[in-house]
Amino acid sequence: MNKYEAMFLVKPDLSEEDKKALLSQINEVVTKHNGAVSSANIWSEKRKLFFPLKRYREAIYYLVNFTLAPLSVKDINQAYRLNENILRFLITRAQ
């Protein structure tokens, strides 16, 4: 099991209920693949983007730290790509 850090850029026009649901969906994907989320929170609310992403000029930033088997990272990448509320994401291995 390796430690990973993921940054998500999320649509800024989500309601509070949708934000909470999305954060729980992000966590569920990791736990579904036998991983463990150590921390998950909002890093920044409606931060202005340098260039538009899917016609959005702002985004909400989520930061998630988790542990996961290296072979499962490819599977969670696919699951996050299918989520319409996630504009972009980046998963890096933490030391």
Short mmCIF file of the C-alpha atoms (twelve columns), coordinates in Angstrom:
data_MODEL
# 
_entry.id   MODEL 
# 
loop_
_atom_site.group_PDB 
_atom_site.id 
_atom_site.type_symbol 
_atom_site.label_atom_id 
_atom_site.label_alt_id 
_atom_site.label_comp_id 
_atom_site.label_asym_id 
_atom_site.label_seq_id 
_atom_site.Cartn_x 
_atom_site.Cartn_y 
_atom_site.Cartn_z 
_atom_site.pdbx_PDB_model_num 
ATOM 1  C CA . MET A 1  0.000   0.000  0.000   1 
ATOM 2  C CA . ASN A 2  1.367   3.375  -1.070  1 
ATOM 3  C CA . LYS A 3  0.384   6.828  0.143   1 
ATOM 4  C CA . TYR A 4  -1.203  9.124  -2.442  1 
ATOM 5  C CA . GLU A 5  -2.434  12.701 -2.585  1 
ATOM 6  C CA . ALA A 6  -5.158  13.777 -4.999  1 
ATOM 7  C CA . MET A 7  -6.254  17.270 -5.982  1 
ATOM 8  C CA . PHE A 8  -9.673  17.685 -7.587  1 
ATOM 9  C CA . LEU A 9  -11.004 20.729 -9.404  1 
ATOM 10 C CA . VAL A 10 -14.775 20.648 -9.075  1 
ATOM 11 C CA . LYS A 11 -17.566 22.673 -10.681 1 
ATOM 12 C CA . PRO A 12 -18.140 25.872 -8.667  1 
ATOM 13 C CA . ASP A 13 -21.934 25.992 -9.065  1 
ATOM 14 C CA . LEU A 14 -22.726 22.905 -6.944  1 
ATOM 15 C CA . SER A 15 -25.089 23.207 -4.000  1 
ATOM 16 C CA . GLU A 16 -23.902 22.352 -0.478  1 
ATOM 17 C CA . GLU A 17 -25.657 18.975 -0.651  1 
ATOM 18 C CA . ASP A 18 -24.002 18.191 -3.992  1 
ATOM 19 C CA . LYS A 19 -20.592 19.167 -2.614  1 
ATOM 20 C CA . LYS A 20 -20.981 16.783 0.320   1 
ATOM 21 C CA . ALA A 21 -22.269 14.028 -1.953  1 
ATOM 22 C CA . LEU A 22 -19.339 14.474 -4.336  1 
ATOM 23 C CA . LEU A 23 -16.791 14.354 -1.515  1 
ATOM 24 C CA . SER A 24 -18.362 11.141 -0.212  1 
ATOM 25 C CA . GLN A 25 -18.320 9.678  -3.764  1 
ATOM 26 C CA . ILE A 26 -14.620 10.488 -4.049  1 
ATOM 27 C CA . ASN A 27 -13.980 8.708  -0.744  1 
ATOM 28 C CA . GLU A 28 -16.155 5.725  -1.694  1 
ATOM 29 C CA . VAL A 29 -14.152 5.084  -4.864  1 
ATOM 30 C CA . VAL A 30 -10.973 4.721  -2.786  1 
ATOM 31 C CA . THR A 31 -12.575 2.458  -0.170  1 
ATOM 32 C CA . LYS A 32 -14.235 0.367  -2.887  1 
ATOM 33 C CA . HIS A 33 -10.764 -0.494 -4.205  1 
ATOM 34 C CA . ASN A 34 -9.544  -1.552 -0.709  1 
ATOM 35 C CA . GLY A 35 -7.913  1.772  0.091   1 
ATOM 36 C CA . ALA A 36 -8.173  4.006  3.145   1 
ATOM 37 C CA . VAL A 37 -8.767  7.767  3.130   1 
ATOM 38 C CA . SER A 38 -6.677  9.522  5.783   1 
ATOM 39 C CA . SER A 39 -7.943  13.059 5.136   1 
ATOM 40 C CA . ALA A 40 -10.356 14.729 2.736   1 
ATOM 41 C CA . ASN A 41 -11.353 18.373 2.801   1 
ATOM 42 C CA . ILE A 42 -11.940 21.484 0.740   1 
ATOM 43 C CA . TRP A 43 -8.634  23.178 -0.004  1 
ATOM 44 C CA . SER A 44 -10.103 26.340 -1.540  1 
ATOM 45 C CA . GLU A 45 -13.594 27.645 -2.305  1 
ATOM 46 C CA . LYS A 46 -14.206 29.087 -5.787  1 
ATOM 47 C CA . ARG A 47 -10.654 29.877 -6.753  1 
ATOM 48 C CA . LYS A 48 -10.150 31.641 -10.071 1 
ATOM 49 C CA . LEU A 49 -8.579  29.471 -12.774 1 
ATOM 50 C CA . PHE A 50 -5.731  30.607 -15.001 1 
ATOM 51 C CA . PHE A 51 -7.636  29.436 -18.080 1 
ATOM 52 C CA . PRO A 52 -11.220 28.151 -18.536 1 
ATOM 53 C CA . LEU A 53 -11.965 24.464 -18.000 1 
ATOM 54 C CA . LYS A 54 -15.159 23.277 -19.668 1 
ATOM 55 C CA . ARG A 55 -16.384 26.905 -19.752 1 
ATOM 56 C CA . TYR A 56 -15.788 27.443 -16.018 1 
ATOM 57 C CA . ARG A 57 -13.510 30.258 -14.889 1 
ATOM 58 C CA . GLU A 58 -13.586 29.221 -11.211 1 
ATOM 59 C CA . ALA A 59 -13.355 25.905 -9.409  1 
ATOM 60 C CA . ILE A 60 -13.557 24.384 -5.958  1 
ATOM 61 C CA . TYR A 61 -10.395 22.546 -4.937  1 
ATOM 62 C CA . TYR A 62 -10.627 19.284 -2.956  1 
ATOM 63 C CA . LEU A 63 -7.524  17.717 -1.405  1 
ATOM 64 C CA . VAL A 64 -7.645  14.015 -0.494  1 
ATOM 65 C CA . ASN A 65 -4.895  11.907 1.096   1 
ATOM 66 C CA . PHE A 66 -5.239  8.131  0.966   1 
ATOM 67 C CA . THR A 67 -3.419  4.800  0.877   1 
ATOM 68 C CA . LEU A 68 -4.012  2.363  -1.944  1 
ATOM 69 C CA . ALA A 69 -2.425  -0.555 -3.771  1 
ATOM 70 C CA . PRO A 70 -0.422  0.676  -6.790  1 
ATOM 71 C CA . LEU A 71 -2.386  -1.423 -9.271  1 
ATOM 72 C CA . SER A 72 -5.689  0.127  -8.170  1 
ATOM 73 C CA . VAL A 73 -4.710  3.676  -9.122  1 
ATOM 74 C CA . LYS A 74 -5.581  3.023  -12.764 1 
ATOM 75 C CA . ASP A 75 -9.077  1.872  -11.732 1 
ATOM 76 C CA . ILE A 76 -9.822  4.930  -9.608  1 
ATOM 77 C CA . ASN A 77 -8.546  7.202  -12.405 1 
ATOM 78 C CA . GLN A 78 -11.187 5.736  -14.682 1 
ATOM 79 C CA . ALA A 79 -13.917 6.179  -12.066 1 
ATOM 80 C CA . TYR A 80 -13.015 9.847  -11.511 1 
ATOM 81 C CA . ARG A 81 -12.973 10.561 -15.264 1 
ATOM 82 C CA . LEU A 82 -16.589 9.422  -15.518 1 
ATOM 83 C CA . ASN A 83 -17.807 11.885 -12.872 1 
ATOM 84 C CA . GLU A 84 -19.286 14.957 -14.569 1 
ATOM 85 C CA . ASN A 85 -18.775 17.251 -11.569 1 
ATOM 86 C CA . ILE A 86 -14.994 16.809 -11.579 1 
ATOM 87 C CA . LEU A 87 -13.338 19.184 -14.049 1 
ATOM 88 C CA . ARG A 88 -9.774  17.924 -13.522 1 
ATOM 89 C CA . PHE A 89 -7.861  15.826 -11.029 1 
ATOM 90 C CA . LEU A 90 -4.286  14.837 -10.317 1 
ATOM 91 C CA . ILE A 91 -3.128  11.886 -8.222  1 
ATOM 92 C CA . THR A 92 0.474   11.880 -7.009  1 
ATOM 93 C CA . ARG A 93 2.385   9.491  -4.800  1 
ATOM 94 C CA . ALA A 94 3.215   11.041 -1.436  1 
ATOM 95 C CA . GLN A 95 6.452   10.295 0.392   1 
# 
